[in-house]
Structures are given as C-alpha cells and as structure tokens.
C-alpha cells in the first residue's frame, strides 16, 4: 500500500559554508540513491552566520510500504549527515496531505 507524504529535511549545527556544502553533497547522493532527487530539491543557506541545509518535496511523494521505508530513510539521513559533519543535527519532518483538510 502506498502513502502520500510530504518530506522536509533540515540540517543545523554547521560551522561554515564548507560544512554546508559537504552535507549538501551527502544528502544529494542519498536522494539520488532513493530516486527522489528531482522531487526533493535541497540547498544551503547562510542566515547571518548560521548555516543550514534544507529541502522539501515539491509535491506529495507516493511511497510504497512507507512504514518500512521511513525508519530506514531517517537512519540513512542521520548516517550520511554524521559521516559528512559529525556535529551536524539533521531533522526529517513528514506531512500527510491526505489527512489534512
């Protein structure tokens, strides 16, 4: 069974542009492996000296067996971000547009 979900990624705790670009590259690779790189654009931003990587789905993603994919994806995000910049703090947030009014 498939579920329609909205995906939002954010990574904080980045010291500078170099760390932001490292995390961006790591997440881009993961999204490519998952086949959702075109549906979830990501980028980095410098907000007055605080660096973040963010991205969100352009539209709802239809994911089969979401109950199994979600924890594996969240673990993969934590792993690739931690490998790139150990001090970084990734957050994955899900939305369920079919349940919203």
C-alpha positions as CSV (number, residue, x, y, z in Angstrom):
1,X,0.0,0.0,0.0
2,X,1.2,3.5,-0.9
3,X,1.0,6.6,1.3
4,X,1.2,10.2,0.0
5,X,3.7,12.1,2.2
6,X,5.4,15.5,2.3
7,X,9.1,15.4,3.2
8,X,11.0,18.3,4.8
9,X,14.8,17.9,5.6
10,X,16.8,20.4,7.6
11,X,20.3,20.2,9.0
12,X,21.6,22.7,11.6
13,X,24.8,22.9,13.6
14,X,27.0,23.7,10.6
15,X,30.0,25.9,11.2
16,X,30.6,27.4,7.7
17,X,29.9,27.1,4.0
18,X,32.3,24.2,3.6
19,X,30.4,22.1,6.1
20,X,27.1,23.1,4.5
21,X,28.4,22.0,1.1
22,X,29.7,18.7,2.5
23,X,26.3,18.0,4.0
24,X,24.5,19.1,0.8
25,X,26.6,16.7,-1.3
26,X,26.0,13.8,1.1
27,X,22.2,14.4,1.1
28,X,22.1,14.9,-2.7
29,X,23.7,11.5,-3.1
30,X,21.2,9.9,-0.7
31,X,18.3,11.4,-2.5
32,X,19.7,10.2,-5.8
33,X,20.1,6.7,-4.5
34,X,16.4,6.8,-3.3
35,X,15.3,8.1,-6.7
36,X,13.7,11.3,-5.3
37,X,16.4,13.9,-6.2
38,X,14.0,15.6,-8.7
39,X,11.1,15.6,-6.2
40,X,13.1,17.0,-3.2
41,X,15.3,19.9,-4.1
42,X,17.8,20.9,-1.4
43,X,20.2,23.7,-0.9
44,X,22.1,25.5,1.8
45,X,21.6,29.0,3.3
46,X,23.6,31.4,5.4
47,X,21.3,33.2,7.8
48,X,23.6,35.8,9.4
49,X,26.4,33.4,10.1
50,X,24.2,30.4,10.9
51,X,24.4,27.7,8.1
52,X,21.6,25.3,7.3
53,X,20.8,22.8,4.6
54,X,17.1,22.5,3.8
55,X,14.9,20.8,1.3
56,X,11.3,19.8,0.9
57,X,9.2,17.8,-1.5
58,X,7.7,19.9,-4.4
59,X,4.5,17.8,-4.1
60,X,3.3,14.7,-2.2
61,X,5.5,11.7,-2.7
62,X,3.8,8.3,-3.1
63,X,5.8,5.8,-1.1
64,X,5.0,2.1,-1.1
65,X,5.5,0.4,2.3
66,X,6.2,3.7,3.9
67,X,6.1,2.1,7.4
68,X,9.3,0.2,6.4
69,X,10.9,2.9,4.3
70,X,10.6,5.8,6.8
71,X,12.8,4.4,9.5
72,X,15.4,3.2,7.0
73,X,15.4,6.6,5.3
74,X,15.7,8.5,8.6
75,X,18.6,6.3,9.6
76,X,20.3,6.9,6.3
77,X,19.9,10.7,6.6
78,X,21.4,10.6,10.1
79,X,24.3,8.4,8.9
80,X,25.3,10.4,5.8
81,X,25.0,13.7,7.6
82,X,27.0,12.4,10.5
83,X,29.7,11.0,8.2
84,X,30.0,14.4,6.5
85,X,29.9,16.6,9.6
86,X,29.7,14.8,12.9
87,X,28.4,17.9,14.8
88,X,25.5,18.5,12.4
89,X,21.9,17.9,13.5
90,X,19.6,16.5,10.9
91,X,15.8,16.7,11.2
92,X,13.3,14.9,9.0
93,X,9.7,16.0,9.2
94,X,6.8,14.3,7.5
95,X,3.4,15.6,6.4
96,X,0.4,13.6,5.4
97,X,-1.6,15.7,2.9
98,X,-4.4,13.1,2.5
99,X,-5.2,13.6,6.2
100,X,-5.3,17.4,6.0
101,X,-8.5,19.3,5.4
